[in-house]
């Protein structure tokens, strides 16, 4: 990769050479930094956002599948995540008040629910105490230059321009990744697109360890346990509303399911469009992409964050092997192939999830409900459970 836009001219010869620069301090970038730290590698995380109050940050993703929990354990926070999380032991699918199917997760396949902001705070604490890894907030990356034997990452720290040399760089900077643009990767759309509204509130369902899926004619309503006696509600809508408050979400939930929730105890709701993309390639030269920078997966099914953590686990091994071999260029070919295959599988499953939750009437509704009943039969229940808890990772 040649010199790319925005490169300042400040000298870099007197700056320390890092093994890895991780661009993006979200859940995936932080996890990768923790894994690199445990190997004793020199890494720095550059995060554009300044320090923020975790309590003021939306909870975003909450589902931690077994492969994700193993990745967090490798980073040194698995026990604390288990202590803080709520365990989701089973799921129930209903339509018009009738149960279509039940799914109980085996002990080895339990899903843990903990807001992403809390996981990120735990990972950042690990980095704060690390000897070889650091994090710099308020730093925005503007360009990359390939020097042959290493890269120079160009950035702005406030009004100051800085150059950060490293043997490898990782783009963990989210769906709107600047690093992805800098390496010229295509952002290819995949099937699956729908609009949803979401709200967290007090859990009054009486099912504190159960995921409730209401496959209603007007569209799916899902709810999941959260720590602190709370529950997340997600409802599919035909389009994102122009005005949204907790009462609006509560009205949708009650109209479709008959359930109500306390709007006074609710967080500010959000509306979002679930879309899917996969980057091609996911690596070029000395740069690799992880997490949402590499793939946008519909949040329906909770795969995105866990898939990103799996990226980080794979890339940690690839980086360690490359650095042990004197940091050659073009070492990410196998990573590119394997992670793109995993992302494509995740997009297919997410598209299936969205189709199952789409509005349906008449024959389509009856066929969908019959399919749910079949998938809930004992012979298929285990396969379905492994698929939805991402055991295939």
C-alpha positions in Angstrom: 0.0 0.0 0.0 1.4 3.3 -1.0 1.1 6.7 0.7 -2.6 7.4 1.3 -4.5 10.6 1.8 -3.9 12.9 4.7 -0.3 12.0 5.4 1.5 14.7 7.5 5.1 15.3 7.0 6.3 15.1 10.6 9.4 12.9 11.0 9.0 9.5 12.5 12.6 8.3 12.9 12.6 9.2 16.6 9.3 7.6 17.4 9.0 4.1 19.0 8.1 1.3 16.7 5.0 -0.6 17.8 4.3 -4.2 16.8 0.6 -3.4 16.1 -1.5 -0.2 15.9 -5.2 -1.0 16.6 -7.5 1.7 15.2 -10.7 1.7 17.2 -11.3 1.2 20.9 -14.6 -0.6 20.8 -15.4 -4.1 22.0 -13.4 -5.9 19.3 -10.3 -3.5 19.2 -10.0 -3.6 23.0 -10.3 -7.4 23.1 -7.5 -7.7 20.4 -5.3 -5.4 22.4 -5.8 -7.5 25.6 -4.9 -10.6 23.7 -1.7 -9.0 22.3 -0.8 -7.8 25.8 -0.9 -11.3 27.1 1.7 -12.3 24.5 3.9 -9.4 25.6 3.6 -7.6 22.2 3.9 -3.9 21.9 0.5 -2.4 20.7 -1.3 0.9 20.9 -5.0 1.5 20.5 -6.0 4.8 18.8 -9.6 5.8 19.6 -11.3 8.8 18.0 -13.8 9.3 20.8 -12.7 11.1 24.0 -13.3 9.4 27.3 -17.0 9.2 28.0 -19.2 8.3 31.0 -20.1 4.6 30.6 -23.4 5.1 32.3 -24.4 7.6 29.6 -23.5 5.2 26.8 -26.3 3.1 25.3 -26.0 -0.6 26.1 -25.9 -1.6 22.4 -25.2 -5.4 22.1 -26.0 -7.6 25.1 -25.7 -11.2 24.0 -22.5 -13.1 24.7 -22.4 -16.5 23.0 -20.1 -19.3 24.1 -17.4 -18.6 21.6 -17.5 -14.9 22.7 -17.2 -15.9 26.3 -14.2 -18.0 25.5 -12.6 -15.1 23.8 -13.2 -12.9 26.8 -11.8 -15.5 29.1 -8.6 -15.6 26.9 -8.4 -11.8 27.5 -8.6 -12.3 31.2 -12.1 -11.0 32.0 -14.2 -14.2 31.6 -14.9 -14.7 35.3 -15.9 -11.1 35.9 -18.2 -11.2 32.9 -19.9 -14.4 34.2 -20.3 -12.7 37.6 -22.0 -9.6 36.2 -24.0 -11.2 33.5 -27.5 -12.8 33.4 -27.6 -16.3 32.0 -30.2 -17.0 29.3 -31.0 -20.6 29.7 -33.8 -21.1 27.2 -36.1 -19.5 24.6 -39.8 -19.7 23.8 -41.5 -18.8 20.5 -45.1 -17.9 20.5 -47.7 -16.5 18.0 -51.2 -15.2 19.0 -50.6 -16.5 22.6 -49.8 -20.1 21.5 -46.4 -21.6 22.0 -44.8 -22.8 18.8 -41.6 -24.1 20.2 -39.2 -24.1 23.1 -35.4 -24.3 23.1 -33.3 -25.0 26.2 -29.6 -24.3 25.9 -27.2 -27.0 27.2 -24.8 -26.0 30.0 -22.0 -25.7 27.5 -24.1 -23.5 25.2 -25.6 -20.9 27.6 -25.9 -17.3 26.4 -24.8 -14.6 28.8 -26.4 -11.1 28.8 -24.3 -8.1 29.7 -24.3 -4.7 28.0 -21.5 -4.0 25.6 -20.5 -0.9 27.5 -19.7 -2.9 30.6 -17.6 -5.4 28.7 -15.7 -2.6 27.1 -15.1 -1.0 30.5 -13.6 -4.3 31.8 -11.4 -4.6 28.7 -10.2 -1.1 29.1 -9.3 -1.7 32.7 -7.1 -4.6 31.6 -5.4 -2.4 29.1 -4.8 0.3 31.8 -2.9 -2.3 33.8 -1.0 -3.7 30.9 2.8 -3.4 30.6 3.1 -3.4 26.8 -0.2 -2.1 25.5 -1.6 1.4 25.8 -4.7 3.3 24.6 -4.9 6.9 23.3 -8.3 8.6 23.2 -9.2 11.6 21.1 -6.9 10.5 18.2 -8.3 10.3 14.7 -6.5 8.4 12.0 -6.2 10.2 8.7 -3.9 8.1 6.6 -1.5 5.3 6.2 1.9 5.0 4.5 3.7 1.8 3.7 7.5 2.1 4.2 8.2 -1.4 3.0 9.4 -2.8 6.3 6.6 -1.2 8.4 3.7 1.2 8.2 3.2 4.8 9.4 -0.2 5.6 10.8 -1.0 9.3 10.4 -3.4 10.8 12.8 -4.6 14.0 14.6 -4.5 14.4 18.3 -6.6 17.5 18.7 -4.8 20.2 16.7 -1.5 18.2 16.7 -0.6 15.9 13.8 1.2 12.7 14.9 2.9 9.8 13.1 2.7 6.3 14.7 5.0 3.7 13.1 4.1 0.0 13.5 4.8 -3.3 11.8 1.1 -4.0 11.4 -2.2 -2.0 11.6 -5.6 -3.3 12.4 -8.9 -1.5 11.5 -11.4 -2.1 14.3 -13.1 1.2 13.6 -16.6 0.1 13.0 -19.2 0.0 10.1 -18.0 3.4 8.8 -14.4 2.3 8.9 -11.9 4.8 7.6 -9.2 2.1 7.5 -11.4 0.0 5.2 -11.5 2.9 2.8 -7.8 3.5 3.0 -7.0 -0.1 1.9 -9.5 0.2 -1.0 -11.7 -2.7 0.2 -15.2 -3.1 -1.3 -18.2 -3.0 1.0 -20.5 -5.5 -0.6 -24.1 -5.6 0.5 -25.6 -9.0 1.5 -29.2 -10.1 1.8 -31.2 -9.0 4.8 -32.5 -5.5 5.6 -35.3 -4.5 8.0 -36.2 -1.7 10.5 -36.6 -2.1 14.3 -37.3 -0.2 17.4 -35.6 -1.1 20.7 -36.1 -0.2 24.4 -34.7 -1.4 27.8 -36.9 -1.4 30.8 -37.8 -3.3 34.0 -38.5 -7.0 33.5 -42.1 -7.8 34.5 -42.4 -10.9 32.4 -41.7 -13.4 35.2 -39.2 -15.2 32.9 -35.8 -13.7 34.1 -33.7 -16.4 32.2 -35.8 -16.8 29.1 -35.6 -15.2 25.6 -39.2 -14.5 24.4 -39.8 -14.4 20.7 -43.3 -13.4 19.6 -43.6 -14.3 15.9 -46.8 -12.2 15.3 -48.6 -11.5 12.1 -47.6 -7.8 12.2 -43.9 -8.6 12.8 -41.7 -10.1 15.4 -41.3 -8.8 19.0 -38.3 -10.1 20.9 -37.3 -9.6 24.5 -34.2 -10.7 26.4 -33.1 -10.6 30.0 -30.6 -8.1 31.2 -28.7 -7.7 34.5 -30.3 -5.8 37.3 -33.8 -7.2 36.7 -34.2 -5.4 33.3 -35.2 -6.6 29.9 -34.6 -5.5 26.3 -37.6 -5.3 23.9 -37.0 -5.2 20.1 -39.9 -4.9 17.6 -39.8 -5.0 13.8 -41.5 -2.1 12.2 -42.3 -1.3 8.5 -40.1 1.8 8.6 -38.2 3.8 11.2 -40.5 6.2 13.0 -39.9 9.9 12.7 -40.7 10.4 16.4 -39.9 7.8 19.0 -40.5 7.5 22.7 -40.9 4.6 25.2 -44.7 4.8 24.9 -44.5 4.2 21.2 -42.5 1.0 21.7 -44.8 -0.1 24.5 -47.8 0.4 22.2 -46.3 -1.8 19.5 -45.4 -4.5 22.0 -48.9 -4.5 23.6 -50.8 -4.4 20.3 -48.9 -7.5 19.1 -48.3 -9.5 22.2 -50.7 -8.3 24.9 -47.7 -7.7 27.2 -47.0 -4.3 28.7 -43.9 -2.7 30.2 -43.2 0.2 32.5 -42.4 3.2 30.3 -41.4 5.2 33.4 -38.5 2.7 34.0 -37.5 2.6 30.3 -34.4 4.0 28.7 -34.6 6.3 25.8 -35.6 4.0 22.9 -33.7 3.7 19.6 -34.6 2.9 16.0 -32.3 1.2 13.6 -32.1 -0.4 10.3 -30.5 -3.8 10.2 -28.3 -4.1 7.1 -25.6 -6.5 6.1 -22.2 -6.0 4.3 -19.0 -7.9 4.0 -15.6 -6.3 3.1 -13.6 -7.6 0.3 -10.7 -8.0 0.9 -10.5 -8.1 4.8 -6.8 -7.6 4.6 -4.2 -5.9 2.4 -0.5 -5.8 2.9 0.2 -5.0 6.5 -3.3 -4.1 7.4 -6.2 -6.3 8.5 -9.9 -5.5 9.4 -11.8 -6.9 12.3 -15.3 -6.7 13.7 -17.8 -4.2 12.1 -15.0 -2.8 9.9 -14.8 -6.2 8.2 -18.5 -7.1 8.3 -21.9 -5.6 9.2 -24.1 -8.3 10.5 -27.8 -7.7 11.4 -28.1 -7.5 15.2 -31.1 -9.8 15.1 -29.6 -13.0 16.5 -26.8 -11.3 18.3 -23.9 -12.4 16.1 -22.0 -9.3 15.3 -20.0 -8.6 18.4 -19.3 -12.3 18.9 -18.1 -12.7 15.3 -15.8 -9.7 15.8 -14.3 -11.3 18.9 -13.7 -14.4 16.9 -11.9 -12.3 14.3 -9.7 -10.9 17.1 -8.8 -14.4 18.4 -7.8 -15.5 14.9 -5.9 -12.3 14.1 -4.1 -12.4 17.5 -2.6 -15.8 16.4 -1.8 -14.5 12.9 0.0 -11.4 14.2 2.0 -13.4 16.8 3.2 -15.8 14.1 4.0 -13.0 11.6 6.0 -11.0 14.2 7.9 -14.2 15.2 8.8 -14.6 11.5 10.3 -11.0 11.4 7.1 -9.3 10.3 6.8 -10.2 6.6 4.3 -8.4 4.4 1.1 -10.1 3.0 0.7 -12.6 5.9 -3.1 -12.3 6.2 -4.3 -14.4 3.2 -5.5 -17.3 5.4 -7.2 -14.9 7.8 -8.9 -13.1 4.9 -10.4 -16.4 3.6 -11.5 -17.9 6.9 -13.0 -14.7 8.3 -14.9 -13.9 5.1 -16.3 -17.4 5.1 -17.4 -17.0 8.7 -19.0 -13.6 8.0 -20.9 -14.9 5.0 -22.3 -17.7 7.1 -23.3 -15.2 9.8 -25.1 -13.0 7.2 -27.0 -16.0 5.9 -28.2 -17.0 9.4 -29.1 -13.4 10.2 -31.1 -13.1 6.9 -32.9 -16.3 7.9 -33.7 -14.7 11.3 -35.1 -11.6 9.7 -37.2 -13.6 7.3 -38.7 -15.6 10.1 -39.6 -12.4 12.0 -41.1 -10.6 9.0 -44.8 -9.7 8.9 -46.9 -12.6 7.6 -50.5 -13.5 7.0 -52.5 -16.4 5.5 -50.6 -19.3 4.0 -47.2 -17.6 4.7 -48.0 -17.2 8.4 -49.2 -20.8 8.7 -46.1 -22.1 6.8 -43.8 -20.1 9.0 -45.4 -21.3 12.2 -45.3 -24.9 11.0 -41.6 -24.5 10.3 -41.0 -23.2 13.8 -42.8 -26.2 15.2 -40.6 -28.6 13.1 -37.4 -26.8 14.2 -38.5 -27.2 17.8 -38.7 -31.0 17.5 -36.2 -33.0 19.7 -34.2 -34.2 16.7 -33.6 -30.7 15.4 -33.6 -28.7 18.6 -29.9 -29.4 19.4 -28.8 -28.4 15.9 -30.9 -25.2 16.1 -29.4 -24.4 19.5 -25.8 -24.8 18.3 -26.5 -22.6 15.3 -28.1 -19.8 17.3 -25.4 -19.8 20.0 -22.7 -19.7 17.3 -21.1 -23.0 18.3 -20.0 -23.4 14.7 -17.4 -20.7 15.4 
